[in-house]
């Protein structure tokens, strides 16, 4: 299950819910077996320069190679920026988990 985090200055007027849904959709377009994408948004009250930092984390899989990663990054950047309607600094990172990462569900 992928993870997406948005960290942004609170003066940036964005629809974080829509951006997170768009990220999930883009990941699904590139890898239909990726599953749902857990998303979180963190507006920063204290900041220096208006900015948006997007971090995407995926599990390591054989088909998620350099070609896959570059295509995914290009689509993410293009489509996230389409949802930004004011000037800001922009950062986007794609990372892959190590073999020492646990992901599952906890049921009570």
Sine and cosine of phi, psi and omega as CSV:
sin_phi,cos_phi,sin_psi,cos_psi,sin_omega,cos_omega
0.00,0.00,0.89,-0.45,0.01,-1.00
-0.91,0.41,0.32,-0.95,0.08,-1.00
-0.81,-0.59,0.62,-0.79,0.10,-1.00
-0.74,-0.67,0.71,-0.70,0.06,-1.00
-0.78,-0.62,0.71,-0.71,0.12,-0.99
-0.93,-0.36,0.81,-0.58,0.12,-0.99
-0.84,-0.54,0.83,-0.55,-0.12,-0.99
-0.49,-0.87,0.43,-0.91,0.05,-1.00
-0.94,0.33,0.63,-0.78,-0.13,-0.99
-0.94,0.35,-0.17,0.99,0.07,-1.00
-0.99,0.11,-0.08,1.00,0.02,-1.00
-1.00,0.05,0.89,-0.45,-0.02,-1.00
-1.00,0.06,0.98,-0.18,0.00,-1.00
-0.77,-0.64,0.35,-0.94,0.12,-0.99
-0.98,-0.20,1.00,0.03,-0.09,-1.00
-0.86,0.51,-0.63,0.78,0.02,-1.00
-0.86,0.50,-0.70,0.71,-0.02,-1.00
-0.92,0.39,-0.63,0.78,0.02,-1.00
-0.91,0.41,-0.69,0.73,0.02,-1.00
-0.89,0.45,-0.64,0.77,0.05,-1.00
-0.91,0.42,-0.63,0.78,0.02,-1.00
-0.90,0.43,-0.67,0.74,0.04,-1.00
-0.86,0.51,-0.73,0.68,0.02,-1.00
-0.86,0.51,-0.68,0.73,0.00,-1.00
-0.89,0.46,-0.69,0.73,-0.01,-1.00
-0.90,0.43,-0.70,0.71,0.02,-1.00
-0.87,0.49,-0.69,0.73,0.02,-1.00
-0.89,0.46,-0.59,0.81,0.03,-1.00
-0.90,0.43,-0.57,0.82,-0.02,-1.00
-1.00,0.06,-0.46,0.89,-0.07,-1.00
-0.48,-0.88,1.00,-0.02,-0.08,-1.00
-0.89,0.45,-0.29,0.96,0.02,-1.00
-1.00,-0.04,0.12,0.99,-0.09,-1.00
-0.94,0.35,-0.43,0.90,-0.04,-1.00
1.00,0.09,-0.04,-1.00,0.01,-1.00
-0.91,0.41,0.45,-0.89,0.00,-1.00
-0.95,-0.32,0.89,-0.46,0.07,-1.00
-0.94,0.33,0.76,-0.65,-0.03,-1.00
-0.79,-0.61,0.57,-0.82,0.05,-1.00
-0.64,-0.77,0.54,-0.84,0.03,-1.00
-0.78,-0.62,0.72,-0.70,-0.05,-1.00
-0.79,-0.61,1.00,-0.09,0.11,-0.99
-0.97,0.26,0.70,-0.72,-0.03,-1.00
-0.99,-0.16,0.83,-0.56,0.05,-1.00
-0.96,0.26,-0.55,0.84,0.04,-1.00
-0.95,-0.33,0.80,-0.60,-0.05,-1.00
-0.36,-0.93,0.25,-0.97,0.07,-1.00
-0.79,-0.61,0.96,-0.29,-0.06,-1.00
0.99,0.16,0.65,-0.76,0.03,-1.00
-0.93,0.36,0.80,-0.60,-0.10,-0.99
-0.45,-0.89,0.31,-0.95,0.18,-0.98
-0.70,-0.71,0.80,-0.60,0.09,-1.00
-0.88,-0.47,0.83,-0.56,-0.02,-1.00
-0.92,-0.40,0.81,-0.59,0.04,-1.00
-0.86,-0.51,0.79,-0.61,0.02,-1.00
-0.87,-0.50,0.76,-0.65,0.04,-1.00
-0.84,-0.54,0.75,-0.66,0.00,-1.00
-0.79,-0.61,0.39,-0.92,0.14,-0.99
-0.95,0.30,0.53,-0.85,0.07,-1.00
-0.95,0.32,0.78,-0.62,0.04,-1.00
-0.65,-0.76,0.50,-0.87,-0.03,-1.00
-0.83,0.55,-0.60,0.80,-0.04,-1.00
-0.98,0.18,-0.17,0.99,0.02,-1.00
-1.00,0.00,0.93,0.35,-0.06,-1.00
-1.00,-0.10,-0.21,-0.98,-0.04,-1.00
-0.88,0.47,-0.68,0.73,0.00,-1.00
-0.88,0.48,-0.74,0.68,0.05,-1.00
-0.85,0.53,-0.75,0.66,-0.08,-1.00
-0.89,0.45,-0.69,0.72,0.00,-1.00
-0.91,0.41,-0.64,0.77,0.04,-1.00
-0.92,0.40,-0.68,0.73,0.02,-1.00
-0.89,0.45,-0.73,0.69,0.02,-1.00
-0.85,0.52,-0.70,0.72,-0.02,-1.00
-0.88,0.48,-0.71,0.70,0.01,-1.00
-0.92,0.38,-0.67,0.74,0.04,-1.00
-0.86,0.51,-0.76,0.65,-0.03,-1.00
-0.87,0.50,-0.76,0.65,-0.05,-1.00
-0.87,0.50,-0.75,0.66,-0.12,-0.99
-0.98,0.19,-0.50,0.86,0.11,-0.99
-0.92,0.38,-0.70,0.72,-0.01,-1.00
-0.89,0.45,-0.47,0.88,0.07,-1.00
-0.89,0.45,-0.37,0.93,-0.02,-1.00
-1.00,-0.08,0.00,1.00,0.02,-1.00
-0.99,-0.16,0.78,-0.62,-0.09,-1.00
-0.87,-0.49,0.33,0.94,0.11,-0.99
-0.50,-0.87,0.35,-0.94,-0.02,-1.00
-0.91,0.42,0.65,-0.76,0.09,-1.00
-0.30,-0.95,0.35,-0.94,0.19,-0.98
-0.97,0.23,0.57,-0.82,-0.12,-0.99
-0.73,-0.68,0.75,-0.66,0.09,-1.00
-0.74,-0.68,0.63,-0.78,0.00,-1.00
-0.63,-0.77,0.82,-0.58,0.02,-1.00
-0.79,-0.61,0.65,-0.76,0.07,-1.00
-0.88,-0.47,0.82,-0.57,0.01,-1.00
-0.76,-0.65,0.36,-0.93,0.01,-1.00
-0.86,-0.52,0.61,-0.79,-0.04,-1.00
-0.93,0.37,0.39,-0.92,0.09,-1.00
-1.00,0.08,0.15,-0.99,0.07,-1.00
-0.91,0.41,-0.22,0.98,-0.05,-1.00
-0.97,-0.23,0.80,0.60,-0.02,-1.00
-0.77,-0.64,0.76,-0.66,0.00,-1.00
-0.96,-0.29,0.76,-0.65,0.12,-0.99
-0.67,-0.74,0.81,-0.58,0.02,-1.00
-0.25,-0.97,-0.26,-0.97,0.05,-1.00
-0.88,-0.48,0.50,-0.87,0.11,-0.99
-0.91,-0.41,0.85,-0.53,-0.01,-1.00
-0.89,-0.46,0.68,-0.73,0.01,-1.00
-0.91,-0.42,0.00,0.00,0.00,0.00
